[in-house]
Amino acid sequence: MNRERARRFLTAAPWLAVLATLAGAAFTPPMRAAIPTEYGVRTRVMESPGTSHGRRYAILSVQMFSSDPRRLPPVDEDSLMLHVRHALDTHGFQPAAKGQDPEILITVHYGRAWLRNPYLTETGATPVTDGISSLAGLERKPNQDVTGTSTRYIDSRTNGYEAKIQKAAAEKLYIRITGWKYPPDGKAKARMLWQTTVIVDDPDRWNLNGVAAPMLAAAAPYFDREIDERELEVHPPPPEGHVNVGAVEVVESPAPKPSPGAAPAAPANRVEASRPKKFNVPAGDAVQTLQEFSRQSGEQIIFPIDQVRTIQTHRVVGELDPLAALEQMLDSTGLTAVQDEKTGALAVKPESHRAVPPLEAKTIRD
């Protein structure tokens, strides 16, 4: 749009009543599905830093500018305007009330296009247009610093600069918000105050109707705000969620493998057998008392009948560990109780099967 067309828009009066009606409407942004993980934000403030601009606004127009409109799915412009209003309202701007003049006018351009590459633009104070989005030219920063060195040369030495140039040259899906000084005089020319553009790469993947709200949410903090970067990368916060926890089930972990030279861990069966149990086993023939012991302890006992026959065991009464109770029964009988290290099973054997301790070394003197 050229300057003359912009002037006709800005000097039109009937739109104020329409905008006042829209300003009073409540708006709640719709829920959104998957969104891009990164947005590019470009912004320019046309006056010196620190200049205070008006915050009371009215939206003048919402228009599409695309390199090929046929490749852009139809966009609900009414919904897009509401998203813009929400972004403005939540970042310190106030809609003009009925009968109240706005301080700034907002124009919205959107589309799919190859925008001007900010990493290749160094035109000094010469106004430039990209043929897509500007109602007026944008003044760029000088292309030299105080030492006379080209800023383009300095940037080219930074890490990742070439990748940024290539990325910025790709086709974009974009929304551009521009703030204009409201002209009280109907014959006054439009004066741009600031401009913020938010872009998304891979436009084939995204539909503007679905991503307009998060795009504007990413750009809104930079409305009427100067930034140092030529293009700022904005990453939206991760979506909120929750975890549903069902019934808790305790699963026994496998026993760790013992390190070389370490003593083997006691098996689970032995731990179970070590729990104290109540005993009342009378003294008597070992064959009968051992069977009674097995019944009261709930443990299976292996013993050679021929070798334990005629041996008398002692009485055992009280709450004891099964192995300790068995050892008390067989004390001084010539039998001994052993427990298998792997299975935890109890067995009774003659004393001769017990491991023989090593003999103590003695010094023999002449």
N, C-alpha and C positions, 0 to 999 in steps of 0.2 A: 504494500500500500504506500502511495507517495504522500508527500506532505500536504498536498491540497486535499486529498481524500481524508487524511487525519484531521485537518482543520474543519471539514464539514461534519465529521463525527463529533468533534469536541464542541462545536457551536450549536449542536442540536439540543433542543430543550425537552421534547416530550419524554425522553428516556428517563428523566429524573423521577417522575411519578412511578414508572414501572420499577425502577431500582429501589425506590422507597418501599414498595410493596414486598419485593423480594427480601429486603433487609430485615423485615419483621418475621419472616418465616423461620420456624425452628428446623434444624437440620441435624440428623444423626448419621454419621458415615456408615455405609453398609459394611457387613462383614466381608472379608476377602479370603480368597483361597491362597494358593501358592503365589509368592511374589518374588521378584528378582532379589538377588543377594547383594547387589551393588548398584548405586546410582551415581551419575556424574552431575555435579552442580557447578554452573558457571554464573558469575554475578558481576555486575558493574554498577558503581554509583557514580553519577555524572558530575557531582559537585565535590568539593574538598572534604576529606574525612572529618567527621564531627558535625557536619551540617545537619540541622534538625529539619526533617520533612514532616508534613502533616500525616496523621494516622487515621483521619476520618475519610472513608473511601466510598466510592460507588463504582460498580463494574460497568464499563462502557460497552464492551463487545467480547464475544468469544468466537474466534474464527479459525479455520483450518488453512494451513499452508503446507503442502506436501509436494515432493518432487514428482510423484506419480500417485494421484488421489485414488486410482483404481486399486492400488495395493494396500490401502488403509481401510480396514473394516469400518462400517458406519459407527460414528461416535455419538453418544447421547450428550449433546451440548448442554442441555438443561442440568443434567446430573453433574457434568464437569464443572459448570459454574457454581453449583452448590458445594462441590469439593473445594473449589478455590475460596469461596466464602468461609468455609470451615477452617481452612489453613490460615487465612488472614485473621479471623476472629480469635483463634487460639494463640496468636503470636503478637498481640498488642494492638491490632487494628480494630477500628469500630465502624460499623456501617452507618452511613448518613441517615438520620431520621427524616421523616416526612416534613417537608418544608425547610429543611436544613441543607445548606450548600456543602458538598464534599470538599475536602482539602486536596485529595488526589483522585485521579481517575485510573482505573485498572483496565488494561486490555490483556486478553488471553489469546495466545496463538498456540496451536498444537498441530502435530502431524508426524510424518515420517519422511526424513530427508537427510541429505548429506550437508551438515552444517559447516560453517566456517571453522577451520582447524585453529584453535587458540594457540597452539604451539608453533604455528608458522606465520602468525600475524604480527607484524611490527611496522606500523604505518605512522608512528609519531602522532601528531594531533590531527591527522587527516581523517574526516569522517569516512566510515566504510559501511557497506551493507553486504549481507550474505545472499540477497536475492530470495530469502525464504521468510525471514521473521521480523525484520526491523521496519518500524514506521519512521525511524530516523536513524542516522548514522551513529555508530559507537566510537567514542574517542579511545584510543589505545594508549598505553604507557609509552614514554620515550624508549627508543631502542638502544640507548647507551646509558651507562652509569657514570658516576662522577670521574672515573679514571679514563673514560673514553672507550672502554672495552664494550663490545657488543654483548648485550644480554643474551642474544641468541647463542653466541659462542659459549658463554658461561653455562647456560642451560644444557647445551649439547655435551658438556663434560660431566654432567651429573648422571648417576646410575639410573638406568631405566628410562632415560629421556626418549630414546629412539622408539622404544616400545609404546610410550604414551603418544607419540606422533602418529604411529600406525593405528593405534586403537581409536584415536580421535578422528581419523580419516574415514572410519567405517560409517555406514548408514545408521541413523539413530531414530528412535521413537522419542519425541520430545514434547514438553510443555513449557512455554515461555510466558512469564508474568512480568508486565511492565507497568511501572508507576509513572503517571504524568501529573504535572502541576495543573490543578484546576484553574482555567482562565475565567475570572469574573467578567472580563470584557469579551463579548461574543466574537470580536474581530481579532483577538489575540491569537498568536500561533501557539501550537502545542510545544511544551518543553518537557523533555524526558528527565525524570529524576533518578530512576534506578531500574535495573532489569535483572531478572533471575531466570535462568534456564536450567531445567532438570532433564536429564537424558537417560535412556536405557539402551544398552546394546542388544543385539540379536532381536530386531523388531519382528522377525517372522514368528518368534515364540510367544510374544506378549500381545495381548489385546488391550488397547488404551482404556476401554471401559472397565477392565478389571484391575489395572495397575495405576490408574490416575490418582486414587486416594493415597497410596503409599508414596508415589512419586512426589506429590505435593507436600506430604508430611516430611519428606526428606529435604525439600527445598525451602519450606516455610521459615526455618530459623535463620535463613540468609536473605530474606526479603529486606531491601533497603540497608544492606550491610556489605561493606567492602571486605574482600578476602584476598590474601596474598597469592594463593595458588591460582593458576590459570584454569584449572579444573579440579574441583574438590571431590574426592571419592567418599561417598556416604554409604555406610553399611547399616541396614535396618536392624533393630534388635531381634534376637531369635524369638519365635512365637512362644507364648506361655503354654504350659501343659501340665499334666498331672499323671501320676502312675497309680493304677489300680492294683492293690495288693490283695490277693486272695488268702485262703487259709494257709497258715504257716505249717510246713512239714519239715521235720528234722530228719536229715539224711546223714547217716553215719559216714564219716570220711574214711577212706582207706588208710590202713596203718602205714606210717612212713617206713621206708626201708632203713634198716639199721646201718649205721656207718661201720666200716671194717674195724673189727676188734671190739665193737661195743657189745654189751650183753643183750641177748634177745629180749624183746618186750614180752610181758606176760600176756597170754592169749585171753580172749574175751571169756572163754569157758572157765578159766581159772579165776577170773575176777568174780564171776557168778558163784563159783563154788566156795569162794572165800567169805561169803556172807554168813554171819552167825545163824545157827538154827538150834532149835530146842531138841535135846537128846535125853532119853531115859532108857539106856540099853543096859540090861543086867549082865553080870558076869556069867560066863558059861563057855560051852564048847564054841570054838572059833567059827566053825561052819555056820552054826545057828546065829551067833551074835553078829557076825559080819552081814548075814542076810537081813537081820533086824536093823542094823546100822544103815544099810542101803535104803531100806524102806523109810526110815525116819529122816534121813538126809536128802532123799530124792536123787542120790547119786548112784550111778552104776559102779560097782567095785569088782575088779578082776583079781581073783586069787586062786592058787592051785589047791584044790580040795585035798589031794593026797598029802600035801606038805603041811596043811594047817590042821588036819584032823587030830584030835586028842589034845590040842593046845587050848588052854584055858585063858580067856581074855578078861580084862578088868571091867568093872562097872563104870559107866560114864553117865553123869547126870548134869544138866545145866545147858545154858545157851553158849554154844561154842562154834568156832570155825570148823567145818567138816574135817579138814586135814588135821587140825589140832586135836579134835575129838578122836579121830582114828588113831593118831599117835599115842594118845592117852590109853586107849583100849589095849594097844599092843606093847605097852611099856614093859620091858624085861621079859618078853614072851619068846624071844628068838625070831620074832617077825618084825618087819618094818613096813611103813607106809611110804609110798612114793607117788608123785603126781607127774603126769606127762606134761612137758613144757609146751607142746604144740596143741594138744586137745584138751588138757586140763583133767583128763580122766584119772581116777584113783586106782591104785593097785596095791596088793599086799604080797610081799615076797619074803623069803627067809633072810635073816640078817646077813648071810654070806654074799647076797647080791648088792648090798650097799657099797658104795665106793669106799675103798680103803684109803685113809689119809696117809700122806707121805710120812716116812719115818724121820724123826729128828736126828740130825747128825750129832754124833758124840765124839769127843776127843779121847782117844785111847792113849794112856800113858804106860810107859814101861814100868 
